[in-house]
Amino acid sequence: MEINYDKIKVIGFDADDTLWVNETYFRDAETEFGKLLSEYETPNKLEQELFKKEIENLGLYGYGVKAFTLSMVESALELSNYNVKPKTLEKVLNIGKTMLNQPVELLDGVEEVLEILSKKYKLILATKGDLLDQERKLEKSGLTNYFHHIEVLSEKKEENYSKLLNHLDINPSEFLMVGNSLKSDVLPLVNLKAKAIHVPFHTTWAHEQVTASETTGKEYKTIKSLTQLLNILN
């Protein structure tokens, strides 16, 4: 079924792995963490246990690098039976600091797409994570001026989007969300009768993955790169 975008007036963009590289740094950090704790467990076991700890801590710490770093510290303590050396913990903390200081690498065509679409549509940024870190990345990106509104959400569920759209007085039928996560950027919007376009990134965090049954019967479009938006919306 062909999806009609004629009514769209506002476009929401996810940030991490939609506008710029993010998940790659987390995968690299997990590899580094595995090396630091290799005397206690296998890399696979360390990765599994770290992921469990991250999910366990979501309600307390939320998303982002700081939450990830705290989960690494807790995992290091528990998996080593509290024998991990202070120097090793310092190196774990430095993994997090390195992540926070990474340059912002824009994905292909991002600025061109935002520049063109901002002349016809109202653009908003709707991302989740740590507020300070997201503000830092946005500032480094040089993209701030393209967005009418910037929102850092604690979660990206239907109720969060509904509150955001109500707050900005946006009719769901006039809203399009663009992002790399089916779970966070597509399905909640489709359920709210808004439009959504999926732009997959080559790496997806396990927590953001969905099953085929969850997408069955859902109307959304998948494109290979952000630049394809220009063919759809212009």
PyMOL commands that set and color helices and strands:
alter all, ss='L'
color gray80, all
select helices_A, chain A and resi 23-36+43-61+65-79+86-100+110-117+131-141+144-146+158-167+172-174+182-191+206-208+212-215+226-233
alter helices_A, ss='H'
color red, helices_A
select strands_A, chain A and resi 10-13+122-128+149-153+175-179+195-198+221-222
alter strands_A, ss='S'
color yellow, strands_A
deselect
rebuild
show_as cartoon
